[in-house]
């Protein structure tokens, strides 16, 4: 695959509009299939984040160990690391809507299984680990298909709007799910939050069964390449297309070091701020609130430039350092809101650039790489964060991870700037 990219313009992104009106930004929601899908995913996401709260609190209740929390989080995301690229191949080979129906059923069944184990008061850490592995395996197939399914619903012209609105939905769910999860644990126990998540899959299943995407890509009926060769093709495109390769490198740093909230926030809540489940939920809600604000702002401003990716990533590192230094509950709430803003600026910029630079036939595979960077690097980062926190304390771990994130991203940005100037290459075109 040549470095020209999806648009044949040397990796430059198509013109998608500058600072948009709210009416223009909501254009994707005027597509009925996408609007129903968006609402279904919002409800399902609230349940998912409630389960995330419950799972972290369950591990700390069972073991009171930062290392064990890091290990369980690693197990939950390890299949995403190992299988996301294969999941991207599957998303390009089979109908994505049908694949998503199967994964939603599996995720709901896994939530019920863990809920029953907790309600029986006989749950062990090994059982939690097995369910975490099962959830991760399902997500390795689900997440690339979920990302690649969006253009099927709205068409290529509305991809940037749909990606931004999906981020609004995701972060609204994180904000609401964090609060709902904490309240559910306080009212009904950990099993109640897990059963709530299982029930939340019903609306999105109904939507997926009923909708019919208008932009489903054609798939070859005759002889086709092997899964391995298709995987190589997707990797070659990502590595040989300059603008895509830079997004992959930057987001790899952020995914490994900056997006370990499932470990960082419960450790801060339990061992630094000495809060119970409701306080933990409030901290996650603050992270989600900042993320939601950023998602709405980015949805109006479609300039998915590399510069914005760099700035968002460095700001995320700085927020982690500040969180590691904070010993105040209100201050930590504010810092997490700022971290949510920075994280969403980085993630939505990376997502939008990859969606617009990728041809339809490779979309599942490239979004598999995005999912790998977004969640697949978490097993390594979570395990490292848990180990460092267990030996040196939560504050030291967060300062170390945040400082390394900012420094590494800054170094990549400086090297890119120097290379661009010395080679005389023009700076990348800003998405407008």
Secondary structure, DSSP 8 states (H G I E B T S, - for coil): --TTTTTTSTT------SB--HHHHGGGGGSHHHHHHHHHHHHHHHHHHHHHHHHHHHHHHHH--HHHHHHHHHHHHHHHHHHHHHHHHHHHHS-HHHHHHHHHHHHHHHHHHHHHHHHTT---HHHHHHHHHHHHHHHHHHHHHHHHHHHHHH-GGGHHHHHHHHHHHHHHHHHHHHHHHHHHHHHH-HHHHHHHHHHHHHHHHHHHHH---S-------S----HHHHHHHHHHHHHHSHHHHHHHHHHHHHHHHT--HHHHHHHIIIIIS---HHHHHHHHHHHHHHHHHHHHHHHHB----HHHHHHHHHHHHHHHHHHHH---HHHHHHHHHHHHHHHHHHHHHHHHHHHHHS-GGGHHHHHHHHHIIIIITHHHHHHHHHHHHHHH-HHHHHHHHHHHHHHHHHHHHHHHHHHHHHHT--------
